[in-house]
Amino acid sequence: MMDLVDSPEGKYILDRLRNELPKHFYYHNIDHTIDIYHSAAAIAKQENIDEDHTRLLLVAALYHDSGYLTRIDNHEQASADITRGALPKFGYSAADIEHICELIMATQLPQQPKNKLEEIICDADLDYLGRGDFAAIGDTLFTEMLALGTIHTIDEWDKTQISFLQSHHYFTAASLKNKAPKKAENLRDLQNKIAIAEMNTAPTARSIITDTFYTIAGILFCGFALKSFLIPNAFFDGGVTGISLLIHELYHFNIAYVIILANIPFIIMGALQVNKTFALRTMMAIIGLALCLLYLPYPDKITSDKLLVSIFGGVFMGTGIGLAIRGGCALDGIEVLALYTGKRISFTISEIILGINIVIFLIAALEVGFITSLYSIITYYTASRTINFVIEGLEEYTGVTIISGQNVLIKEMLVKQLGRGITVYKGERGFLKDSFDISHPVDIVFTVVTRLELRRLKNMVHEIDPKAFIFTSIIKEAAGGVLKRRARH
């Protein structure tokens, strides 16, 4: 098959793109068109498309963005109009022209191809997402959008790209194999760029005041829990605080000095594993807690009831640690140790923390008493649950996956009524016991909501499709995260 770039119909449209497109089309220009042409040809070859259908596909690739010659909005329809006006004089039948126009319309976002050729042109149109020149081509699109006034800053552009990459997926087996891995790598690079930029952004006066307020409140709550509940009743907690309480109880060293000394190694680890700002904040917070224990006149031994001590001591301790984490520091260095250790052994951070605390409570059981150790476990559990609540509050996030034959209406409801972002996976449903060979394509919709929104979402989905299959998962710990998701380091 001859190269259609050099064919009469190819030269016609490429000459128009070269000479008539406004100069501010830095991305949607002749270079982009030829790139899509070659990408479509390569994918068609790998997908074993015959010569006749490949010809129609490549003509569609050449004409798919010609609509920018006349307008920007709904340019796909303009491209189809130009195609219908141009191709008859090159000997194309009405049926072939309509087929080519359908391929052009398939590139409209969001892409929803209905057959193999449409899948190929959709993948070719966004082939660069999974290539090494992603950043360079993206820069041309950014420059174009900047000139058109649809994007205003590079930060806005980076976030737009991340959102688009997260929602996009390739359709053909060739692109899934050859482009999807690199696309995932490009997404990670962008996410890392954003994360580094946010970490390096100077804190505002408001954020400094907010962080300081959280930290001071956390220190006061922790001091109250220790002086008024735990220390007078010889109770313990988990983590570095538990180690400090155990040393104080066994050797009667001043708890304020013990807490500082016990946390020094973890402050150093924090500087290495997180950053120096986090380590400095943590050091200042721990010194502040020690000063509170030394000089603030907290009430002595509010109660001797072991159950009340274990529950309320844990609540106040958890509240203090949680507030400090929201302020960007840590009053207990155990999670820094878990982060450091987790990079060297094959256990999760939660498993490492659990193992360390088991050792602490076993020693407490042997040295102080089994009953006290059991009550201290309640303290630790109460504190850990309170920490999660203080950090996440009522806004703890829940992932929701929805499988329904009415997915179009459900997607519209989630975006337009609930205002939530969605991710769509391509899947199949069916495979019943009595008709295993029968299946139907379906869009699997994933979104993230808060606990307060979950019941409303389920009700709205079931109003659309009572048979919709919904399952949820708690979004608790993200790979690569440091300490707590909402902490600001």
C-alpha positions as CSV (number, residue, x, y, z in Angstrom):
1,M,0.0,0.0,0.0
2,M,1.4,3.4,-1.0
3,D,2.2,6.0,1.7
4,L,-0.9,8.1,1.9
5,V,1.1,11.1,3.0
6,D,2.2,11.3,-0.6
7,S,-1.2,10.6,-2.1
8,P,-3.4,13.3,-3.6
9,E,-5.8,13.3,-0.7
10,G,-2.9,13.3,1.8
11,K,-1.1,16.2,0.1
12,Y,-4.3,18.1,0.0
13,I,-5.0,18.1,3.7
14,L,-1.4,18.3,4.8
15,D,-0.8,21.4,2.6
16,R,-3.9,23.0,4.1
17,L,-2.7,22.2,7.7
18,R,0.8,23.5,6.8
19,N,-0.4,26.8,5.3
20,E,-3.7,27.7,6.8
21,L,-3.5,26.7,10.5
22,P,-3.0,29.7,12.9
23,K,0.5,29.9,14.4
24,H,-0.7,29.4,17.9
25,F,-1.5,25.7,17.2
26,Y,1.8,24.4,18.6
27,Y,0.4,20.9,19.2
28,H,-2.6,20.4,16.9
29,N,-0.6,21.0,13.7
30,I,0.9,19.0,10.8
31,D,3.5,17.4,13.0
32,H,0.8,16.0,15.3
33,T,-1.2,14.7,12.3
34,I,1.8,12.9,10.8
35,D,2.7,11.5,14.2
36,I,-0.9,10.0,14.6
37,Y,-0.7,8.7,11.0
38,H,2.5,6.7,11.7
39,S,1.2,5.5,15.2
40,A,-2.1,4.3,13.6
41,A,-0.1,2.5,10.9
42,A,2.1,0.7,13.5
43,I,-0.8,-0.3,15.7
44,A,-2.9,-1.5,12.7
45,K,0.1,-3.7,11.6
46,Q,0.4,-5.3,15.1
47,E,-3.4,-5.8,15.2
48,N,-3.3,-7.6,11.8
49,I,-5.8,-5.2,10.1
50,D,-6.2,-5.8,6.4
51,E,-5.1,-3.4,3.7
52,D,-8.5,-1.9,2.8
53,H,-9.4,-1.1,6.4
54,T,-5.9,0.2,7.1
55,R,-6.3,2.7,4.2
56,L,-9.5,4.0,5.7
57,L,-7.9,4.2,9.1
58,L,-4.9,6.2,7.8
59,V,-7.1,8.6,5.8
60,A,-9.0,9.3,9.1
61,A,-5.7,9.9,10.9
62,L,-4.7,12.5,8.3
63,Y,-8.1,14.3,8.4
64,H,-9.0,13.8,12.1
65,D,-7.8,17.3,13.3
66,S,-8.5,19.2,10.1
67,G,-11.5,20.8,11.8
68,Y,-9.0,23.2,13.6
69,L,-8.8,25.0,10.2
70,T,-12.3,26.4,10.9
71,R,-13.0,26.2,14.6
72,I,-11.8,24.9,18.0
73,D,-15.1,23.8,19.7
74,N,-16.4,20.5,18.4
75,H,-13.5,20.3,15.9
76,E,-14.2,16.6,15.3
77,Q,-17.5,17.5,13.6
78,A,-15.7,20.2,11.6
79,S,-13.1,17.6,10.6
80,A,-15.9,15.3,9.4
81,D,-17.4,18.1,7.4
82,I,-14.1,18.9,5.7
83,T,-13.7,15.1,5.0
84,R,-17.1,14.9,3.4
85,G,-16.3,17.9,1.2
86,A,-12.8,16.8,0.1
87,L,-12.8,13.0,-0.4
88,P,-15.4,12.6,-3.2
89,K,-13.0,14.3,-5.6
90,F,-10.4,11.7,-4.8
91,G,-12.6,8.8,-5.7
92,Y,-13.9,7.7,-2.3
93,S,-17.3,6.2,-2.1
94,A,-20.0,7.6,0.1
95,A,-19.9,4.5,2.3
96,D,-16.1,4.8,2.8
97,I,-16.4,8.5,3.6
98,E,-19.0,7.8,6.3
99,H,-16.7,5.1,7.7
100,I,-13.8,7.5,7.8
101,C,-16.0,10.2,9.5
102,E,-17.1,7.7,12.1
103,L,-13.4,7.0,12.9
104,I,-12.8,10.8,13.2
105,M,-15.7,11.2,15.6
106,A,-14.4,8.4,17.7
107,T,-11.4,10.5,18.8
108,Q,-13.8,12.9,20.6
109,L,-13.1,13.0,24.4
110,P,-14.0,11.0,26.4
111,Q,-13.1,8.3,23.9
112,Q,-15.7,5.5,23.6
113,P,-14.7,3.4,20.5
114,K,-17.2,0.9,19.2
115,N,-15.0,-1.3,17.1
116,K,-11.4,-2.3,16.4
117,L,-10.6,0.5,14.0
118,E,-12.0,3.1,16.3
119,E,-9.9,1.6,19.1
120,I,-6.8,2.0,17.0
121,I,-7.3,5.6,16.0
122,C,-8.2,6.5,19.7
123,D,-4.9,4.9,20.8
124,A,-2.9,6.5,18.0
125,D,-4.4,9.9,18.9
126,L,-3.0,9.6,22.4
127,D,0.0,7.4,21.6
128,Y,2.5,10.0,23.0
129,L,1.1,9.4,26.6
130,G,3.0,6.2,26.7
131,R,6.3,7.4,25.0
132,G,9.6,8.8,26.0
133,D,8.8,12.1,24.3
134,F,5.7,12.6,26.5
135,A,7.1,15.7,28.3
136,A,8.3,17.4,25.1
137,I,5.0,16.9,23.3
138,G,3.1,17.9,26.4
139,D,5.1,21.2,26.5
140,T,3.8,22.0,23.0
141,L,0.2,21.3,24.1
142,F,0.7,23.5,27.2
143,T,2.1,26.3,25.1
144,E,-1.0,26.0,22.8
145,M,-3.5,26.0,25.7
146,L,-1.6,28.9,27.3
147,A,-2.0,30.9,24.1
148,L,-5.7,30.0,23.9
149,G,-6.3,31.0,27.5
150,T,-7.5,27.6,28.7
151,I,-4.5,27.0,31.0
152,H,-2.8,29.7,33.0
153,T,0.0,28.2,35.1
154,I,2.4,25.3,34.8
155,D,1.1,23.9,38.2
156,E,-2.4,23.9,36.8
157,W,-1.1,22.1,33.7
158,D,0.7,19.4,35.6
159,K,-2.4,18.7,37.7
160,T,-4.5,18.6,34.5
161,Q,-2.1,16.1,33.0
162,I,-2.2,13.9,36.1
163,S,-5.9,13.8,36.1
164,F,-6.1,13.0,32.4
165,L,-3.5,10.2,32.7
166,Q,-5.3,8.7,35.6
167,S,-8.6,8.6,33.7
168,H,-7.1,7.5,30.3
169,H,-6.7,3.9,29.2
170,Y,-5.6,2.3,26.0
171,F,-7.9,-0.1,24.1
172,T,-5.8,-2.2,21.8
173,A,-3.7,-5.1,22.9
174,A,-0.7,-3.5,21.1
175,S,-0.9,-0.2,23.0
176,L,-1.6,-2.0,26.3
177,K,1.5,-4.0,25.8
178,N,3.8,-1.3,24.3
179,K,2.6,2.0,25.7
180,A,0.7,1.4,29.0
181,P,3.9,0.7,31.1
182,K,5.6,3.9,29.9
183,K,2.4,5.9,30.5
184,A,2.3,4.7,34.1
185,E,5.9,5.8,34.5
186,N,5.1,9.2,33.0
187,L,2.3,9.5,35.5
188,R,4.6,8.7,38.4
189,D,7.1,11.2,37.2
190,L,4.4,13.9,37.2
191,Q,3.1,12.9,40.6
192,N,6.6,13.0,42.0
193,K,7.2,16.5,40.5
194,I,4.0,17.8,42.1
195,A,4.9,16.2,45.5
196,I,8.4,17.7,45.5
197,A,7.0,21.1,44.5
198,E,4.5,21.0,47.4
199,M,7.2,19.9,49.8
200,N,9.4,22.8,48.7
201,T,6.7,25.4,48.8
202,A,7.3,27.9,51.6
203,P,4.6,27.7,54.3
204,T,2.2,30.6,54.6
205,A,1.7,32.5,57.8
206,R,-1.8,31.0,58.1
207,S,-0.4,27.4,57.8
208,I,2.3,28.2,60.3
209,I,-0.2,29.5,62.8
210,T,-2.5,26.5,62.2
211,D,0.3,24.0,62.6
212,T,1.5,25.7,65.8
213,F,-2.0,25.6,67.3
214,Y,-2.4,21.9,66.5
215,T,1.0,21.1,67.9
216,I,0.5,23.1,71.2
217,A,-2.9,21.5,71.7
218,G,-1.5,18.1,71.0
219,I,1.3,18.7,73.6
220,L,-1.3,19.8,76.3
221,F,-3.5,16.8,75.7
222,C,-0.6,14.3,75.8
223,G,0.7,15.9,79.0
224,F,-2.8,15.7,80.6
225,A,-3.1,12.0,79.6
226,L,0.3,11.2,81.1
227,K,0.2,13.2,84.4
228,S,-3.4,12.8,85.3
229,F,-4.1,9.2,84.1
230,L,-1.3,7.0,83.0
231,I,1.7,7.8,85.2
232,P,-0.2,7.9,88.6
233,N,-1.7,4.5,87.8
234,A,1.4,2.8,86.4
235,F,-0.2,2.4,83.0
236,F,1.5,2.1,79.7
237,D,1.0,2.9,76.0
238,G,2.5,1.6,72.9
239,G,5.4,3.0,70.9
240,V,8.2,5.3,72.3
241,T,5.8,6.7,74.9
242,G,5.2,3.2,76.2
243,I,9.0,2.5,76.3
244,S,9.5,5.8,78.3
245,L,6.7,4.9,80.7
246,L,8.1,1.5,81.2
247,I,11.6,2.9,82.0
248,H,10.1,5.4,84.3
249,E,8.2,2.8,86.2
250,L,11.1,0.3,86.5
251,Y,13.9,2.7,87.3
252,H,12.1,5.9,88.5
253,F,13.9,8.3,86.1
254,N,12.1,11.6,85.5
255,I,9.6,10.9,82.7
256,A,10.2,14.3,81.1
257,Y,13.9,13.5,80.5
258,V,13.3,9.9,79.5
259,I,10.8,11.0,76.8
260,I,13.4,13.4,75.3
261,L,16.2,10.8,75.4
262,A,14.1,8.0,74.0
263,N,13.0,10.1,71.1
264,I,16.4,11.4,70.0
265,P,17.2,8.4,67.8
266,F,13.8,8.7,66.1
267,I,14.2,12.4,65.5
268,I,17.5,11.6,63.7
269,M,15.7,9.0,61.7
270,G,12.9,11.5,60.9
271,A,15.5,13.9,59.4
272,L,16.9,11.1,57.2
273,Q,13.6,9.5,56.3
274,V,11.2,12.5,56.0
275,N,13.0,15.8,56.1
276,K,14.8,18.2,58.4
277,T,11.8,20.4,58.9
278,F,9.8,17.5,60.2
279,A,12.6,16.5,62.5
280,L,13.0,20.0,63.9
281,R,9.2,20.3,64.5
282,T,9.2,16.9,66.2
283,M,12.2,17.8,68.5
284,M,10.5,21.1,69.5
285,A,7.2,19.3,70.2
286,I,8.9,16.6,72.4
287,I,10.8,19.3,74.3
288,G,7.5,21.2,74.8
289,L,5.9,18.0,76.1
290,A,8.8,17.5,78.5
291,L,8.4,21.1,79.8
292,C,4.7,20.6,80.3
293,L,5.3,17.5,82.4
294,L,7.9,19.3,84.4
295,Y,6.1,22.6,85.1
296,L,2.4,22.6,84.3
297,P,0.1,21.9,87.3
298,Y,-2.0,19.1,85.8
299,P,-4.6,17.5,88.1
300,D,-3.0,14.5,90.0
301,K,-4.6,11.0,89.5
302,I,-8.1,12.0,88.4
303,T,-9.3,8.4,89.0
304,S,-8.0,5.0,90.1
305,D,-10.6,3.0,88.2
306,K,-8.5,0.9,85.8
307,L,-11.1,0.8,83.1
308,L,-11.6,4.6,83.1
309,V,-7.9,5.1,83.2
310,S,-7.3,2.7,80.2
311,I,-10.1,4.3,78.1
312,F,-9.8,8.0,78.9
313,G,-6.0,7.9,79.2
314,G,-5.9,6.4,75.7
315,V,-8.5,9.0,74.3
316,F,-6.5,12.0,75.6
317,M,-3.2,10.5,74.5
318,G,-4.5,9.7,71.0
319,T,-6.1,13.1,70.7
320,G,-2.7,14.7,71.5
321,I,-0.7,12.6,69.1
322,G,-3.3,13.0,66.4
323,L,-3.3,16.8,66.8
324,A,0.5,16.9,66.7
325,I,0.5,14.8,63.4
326,R,-1.9,17.3,61.9
327,G,0.5,20.0,62.9
328,G,3.3,18.3,60.9
329,C,5.3,16.6,63.7
330,A,5.3,13.5,65.8
331,L,5.1,13.1,69.6
332,D,5.9,9.4,69.3
333,G,8.7,8.3,67.0
334,I,7.6,4.7,66.6
335,E,6.2,5.2,63.1
336,V,9.5,6.8,61.9
337,L,11.2,3.6,63.1
338,A,8.6,1.5,61.3
339,L,9.2,3.5,58.1
340,Y,13.0,3.1,58.4
341,T,12.7,-0.7,59.2
342,G,10.1,-1.3,56.5
343,K,12.5,-0.4,53.8
344,R,14.8,-3.2,54.8
345,I,12.5,-6.0,55.7
346,S,9.3,-7.4,54.0
347,F,6.8,-6.2,56.5
348,T,4.2,-3.4,56.4
349,I,4.5,-0.4,58.7
350,S,1.4,-1.6,60.6
351,E,3.0,-5.1,61.2
352,I,6.3,-3.6,62.4
353,I,4.5,-1.3,64.8
354,L,2.4,-4.2,66.1
355,G,5.5,-6.3,66.6
356,I,7.3,-3.6,68.6
357,N,4.3,-3.0,70.8
358,I,3.9,-6.7,71.5
359,V,7.4,-6.7,72.8
360,I,6.7,-3.7,75.0
361,F,3.6,-5.2,76.5
362,L,5.2,-8.6,77.1
363,I,8.0,-6.8,79.1
364,A,5.4,-4.8,81.0
365,A,3.5,-8.0,81.8
366,L,6.6,-9.7,83.2
367,E,8.0,-6.7,85.1
368,V,4.9,-4.8,86.3
369,G,2.0,-7.2,86.2
370,F,-0.2,-9.1,83.8
371,I,-3.4,-7.3,84.7
372,T,-1.9,-3.8,84.2
373,S,-0.4,-4.9,80.9
374,L,-3.9,-6.0,79.7
375,Y,-5.4,-2.7,80.7
376,S,-2.5,-0.9,79.0
377,I,-3.4,-2.8,75.8
378,I,-6.8,-1.2,76.0
379,T,-5.1,2.2,76.4
380,Y,-3.0,1.6,73.3
381,Y,-6.0,0.5,71.3
382,T,-8.1,3.5,72.4
383,A,-5.2,5.8,71.6
384,S,-4.6,4.4,68.1
385,R,-8.3,4.6,67.2
386,T,-8.5,8.2,68.5
387,I,-5.4,9.1,66.5
388,N,-7.1,7.9,63.3
389,F,-10.3,9.8,64.1
390,V,-8.5,13.0,64.9
391,I,-6.5,12.8,61.7
392,E,-9.3,11.6,59.4
393,G,-12.3,12.8,61.3
394,L,-15.6,12.2,59.6
395,E,-13.8,12.7,56.3
396,E,-12.2,9.2,56.2
397,Y,-12.3,8.2,52.6
398,T,-14.0,5.1,51.1
399,G,-13.3,3.7,47.6
400,V,-16.5,2.7,45.8
401,T,-16.6,0.3,42.8
402,I,-19.9,0.2,40.8
403,I,-20.7,-2.4,38.2
404,S,-24.0,-1.7,36.4
405,G,-25.6,-1.9,33.0
406,Q,-26.7,1.7,33.5
407,N,-23.1,2.9,33.9
408,V,-23.6,6.0,31.6
409,L,-26.3,7.4,33.9
410,I,-24.3,6.5,37.0
411,K,-21.2,8.3,35.7
412,E,-23.2,11.4,35.0
413,M,-24.8,11.3,38.4
414,L,-21.4,10.9,40.2
415,V,-19.8,13.8,38.3
416,K,-22.7,16.2,37.9
417,Q,-24.8,15.6,41.1
418,L,-22.2,14.5,43.6
419,G,-19.3,16.4,42.1
420,R,-16.9,13.5,42.4
421,G,-14.1,12.4,40.1
422,I,-14.4,9.0,38.6
423,T,-12.1,6.4,37.0
424,V,-13.6,4.0,34.5
425,Y,-12.2,0.5,33.8
426,K,-13.3,-1.6,30.9
427,G,-14.6,-5.0,31.9
428,E,-17.1,-7.7,31.1
429,R,-20.1,-9.0,33.0
430,G,-22.1,-12.1,32.6
431,F,-20.3,-15.5,33.0
432,L,-23.3,-17.0,34.8
433,K,-23.3,-20.7,35.7
434,D,-26.0,-21.6,33.1
435,S,-24.6,-19.3,30.4
436,F,-20.9,-19.1,31.1
437,D,-19.9,-18.3,27.5
438,I,-22.2,-15.2,27.3
439,S,-20.7,-11.9,28.5
440,H,-21.2,-8.2,27.8
441,P,-18.8,-5.3,27.9
442,V,-19.3,-2.9,30.8
443,D,-17.7,0.2,32.2
444,I,-16.6,-0.4,35.8
445,V,-16.9,2.9,37.7
446,F,-14.6,3.7,40.6
447,T,-14.9,6.8,42.8
448,V,-13.8,8.0,46.2
449,V,-16.3,9.5,48.8
450,T,-16.3,10.3,52.5
451,R,-18.2,8.1,55.0
452,L,-20.9,10.7,55.2
453,E,-21.5,10.6,51.5
454,L,-21.5,6.8,51.2
455,R,-25.1,6.1,52.1
456,R,-26.4,8.9,49.8
457,L,-24.3,7.5,46.9
458,K,-25.7,4.0,47.4
459,N,-29.2,5.3,47.4
460,M,-28.7,7.3,44.3
461,V,-27.1,4.4,42.4
462,H,-29.9,2.0,43.4
463,E,-32.5,4.5,42.2
464,I,-30.9,4.3,38.8
465,D,-30.2,0.5,38.8
466,P,-31.6,-1.6,41.7
467,K,-29.5,-4.5,40.5
468,A,-26.2,-2.6,40.5
469,F,-23.3,-4.4,42.2
470,I,-21.5,-2.1,44.6
471,F,-18.6,-2.8,46.9
472,T,-16.5,-0.5,49.0
473,S,-13.0,-0.5,50.5
474,I,-11.5,1.7,53.2
475,I,-8.6,3.9,51.8
476,K,-6.3,3.6,54.7
477,E,-2.6,3.5,53.6
478,A,-1.1,4.5,50.3
479,A,2.1,2.9,49.1
480,G,5.0,5.3,49.4
481,G,3.3,7.6,51.9
482,V,5.1,8.8,55.0
483,L,3.4,8.5,58.4
484,K,-0.1,9.9,58.0
485,R,-1.7,10.9,54.8
486,R,-2.8,14.3,55.9
487,A,0.2,15.3,57.9
488,R,2.2,18.2,56.5
489,H,5.9,17.7,56.7
